Amino acid sequence: MEDVLEGSPDVDFGRRWDETLAFRVGGSFHELWGAYVAAAAYARATGGAVFDSEEGKVLTPDEAAQVARSSEPHLKDEPAA
């Protein structure tokens, strides 16, 4: 977590987090959808948050779920891996 905090000095993480979990996305909408669904569920279950490093934003679980929903129309256009 220290490398994320140090690499994002302008981001307000709200507090110092004891635990982190990272999801990597290789570039497909299926991967994006899966990562955001998992991150939203994990954050909701643990009272946590989701950090979108591409956007530089900390999201609530509901906001992360909305990102997943917004990618769903693209899933039908992309073959599953």
Secondary structure, DSSP 8 states (H G I E B T S, - for coil): -HHHHHH-TT---SS--S--------S-HHHHHHHHHHHHHHHHHHT--EEETTTTEEE-HHHHHHHHHHHHHHHTTS---
